[in-house]
Amino acid sequence: MFVKKTWCKLIRNSRKEKTIEITIKTYHGKFSASAPSGKSKGKNEVPDYNRRGIVWSVKLAKMFLKNISNQNIIIKSIDDLKQIEDGIKKFEKDFGELGGNTVYAIEIALLKAAAKEGKIELWELVLGDNKNNIKMPMPVGNCIGGGMHSRGVHGIKPYFQEFELIPNEKSFAKAVSKNISAYLYARRLVKQKRRGKHIKNDENAWNTKLSNEDTLDVLKKIGDRFNLRIGLDVASSGFLDKGGYYQYKNKNLIRDRLEQIDYMRLLVERYNLFYIEDPLDEEDFSGFKELLSKIKNDCLVVGDDLTTTNLKRVERAVRSNAINAMIVKPNQIGSLLEVKKVMDFCKKNNIKTIFSHRSGETMDNALGDLAVGFQADFVKTGIYGKERLVKLARIIKIEKSLERGKLYSKF
């Protein structure tokens, strides 16, 4: 494809924070991509932007994009991004890092343009030649919020970050519909008395002043009513103190490492949890291993801050039997080629994968294409809000196109 012109500008994400949008113009049109931003981040994630800030990253991105303007770039598969990443590495060596968000937006914009050039969809370009028995991921939906994403009610909130609903349906569209129905029903159960703009958190999950256990009681009622599996994103590193103790300030108690492991095991058993993400600190590989060995086989023990879409950390977690599932966030590692390596490794080792949004999202729907193209097991986007729904709608559209083309084998 011939790149006629490029743009880089600042836009606002769902939290009204600045983020980067990249636009590529070819003979087939304009193709834009934007990067989300996380609030709860693992310390091993690549930096979002240059250490001098997002404005400096925009300046550097414009400089780099000039190098590919008026150039013919051949991208027939995701592997062809190597030429782009090699160019980025050389550029960064001379001028400074672009940041994971910037690189992600550049790569997605280029892939969108390349897919149009090849008269295929973005997910098809990511998937490659193997188009037999294509599966749809199941949605993981954040129904009730807590932790760093929530203000709670009058400053009181659950310490766990996300209380999740996870359908098990043959149709992605039906799964999304069921999650939305359950989400709307949930508002009545959390007994939310506060009105106005803070009734929901920054991922459009319901705010509440209930405790962790009371919120799980509500979640289990919802799951039982709508035949949904339930789960938690504990995000435990967010309330670990420097002494290595987990501080539950809303209950005025602390737990040491062994008590935290036992508490997580108890919650899995008591509430029949299907999914538990980051139940321990992001460096506690042995703690994850101990928890996984103690709970039921079908419960997903999910690494996010533990693994940060970093192949070396994923390999360590898998080889030490610390996880059986992991979150994939492309801008955590700032390279779709690295994402591909992580996905290939997880598939070889039977590790379930969950492509995930970030709390500060944009209207870019490429996450849906990536989840389908990489054949992820789940996709985590939230349940409601325009920035979340646009990604779910994209996967529903892909599903319908596959059903019409008889490419989709239902499971």
Secondary structure as UniProt FT lines:
FT   STRAND          2..3
FT   STRAND          5..12
FT   TURN            14..15
FT   STRAND          18..26
FT   TURN            27..28
FT   STRAND          29..34
FT   TURN            43..44
FT   TURN            51..52
FT   HELIX           54..68
FT   TURN            69..70
FT   STRAND          71..72
FT   HELIX           78..81
FT   HELIX           82..95
FT   HELIX           100..117
FT   TURN            118..119
FT   HELIX           122..127
FT   STRAND          138..145
FT   HELIX           147..149
FT   TURN            154..155
FT   STRAND          162..166
FT   HELIX           172..189
FT   TURN            190..191
FT   HELIX           197..199
FT   TURN            202..203
FT   HELIX           212..226
FT   STRAND          229..233
FT   HELIX           236..239
FT   TURN            242..243
FT   STRAND          246..248
FT   TURN            249..252
FT   STRAND          253..255
FT   HELIX           257..271
FT   STRAND          275..277
FT   TURN            282..283
FT   HELIX           285..294
FT   TURN            297..298
FT   STRAND          300..303
FT   TURN            305..309
FT   HELIX           311..319
FT   TURN            320..321
FT   STRAND          325..328
FT   HELIX           330..333
FT   HELIX           336..348
FT   TURN            349..350
FT   STRAND          352..356
FT   HELIX           366..373
FT   TURN            374..375
FT   STRAND          378..380
FT   HELIX           386..405
//
